[in-house]
């Protein structure tokens, strides 16, 4: 729009200015005078503004639609509490039918009840993900599967030179081997559907900022999360031609049952927050929102990526 203090300009000069500022929306018809163009300016600006508002609303509606997961079935491992329970809830509220997997029936039933009370649909599937046969039977027997959130994992912090073999074996078994078996079995189940390439599928592996950087006392955990970052890329390039996208979400410290023992020490909590430029721990919903996005059609062109939810930690 031409500012009021330009009103003393000649009509031709105003026309030139208006043509520059409104060229995206209006072209002067042949034979129309500069005076006519200037007189029509308010209407033109209103039409342009209304057009911008309409386009903005259409884009917002389109984005909201694409982030919905209606008609999809999502499996979340480690769903009995903490981050897994929070991600399951967000997937359900986005429209997915959610299958909750962990070893504990009571925890899963509580999460399913919470999701149901919020208006979502969820069911419990009790399974120890370190039991290959149980995983293959449970996931292979699912009537439908479109989304996997590969979340089950653990951490046993110990200084590198004091790492016990039992701790090493536990973390490698759950964080790497079981994650691989779950992902492979889920992909096999998805690919049984003849329309998978058209329908699409999504795997979201939950890693960590420690899949990119290191922190004292957590050498094995960092190793396992680096492994899953690599697995994510390898899965992505193999499964992309078959319609399945594979990405990772890498959160910083979140206040959950797994991190609470360490974070209960005020000095250590302050040390961790000191690594995060944004100045606070991540919330469960910060991570859950990223998972819903990557599982949705809004991320249709994203595969082999790792979305870091760390408040700037790894940007330093």
Buried (B, 14 or more C-beta within 10 A) or exposed (E): BBEEEEEEBEBEBBBBBBBEBBEEEBEBEEEEEBEEBBEBBEEBBEBBEEEEEEEEEEEEEEEEEEBBBEEBBBBBBBBBBBBBBBBBBBBBBBBBBBBBBBBEEEBBBBBBEBBEEEEBBBEBBBBBBBBBEBBBEBBEEBEEBBBBBBBBBBBBBBEEEEBEEEBBEBBBBBBBBBBBBBBBBBBEBBBEBEEBEEBBBBBBBBBBBBBBBEBEBBBBBBBBBBBBBEBBBEBBEEBEEEBBBBBBBBBBBBBBEBBEEBBEEEEEBEEBBEBBEEEEBBBBBBBBBBBBBBBBEBBEEBBBBBBBBBBEBBEE
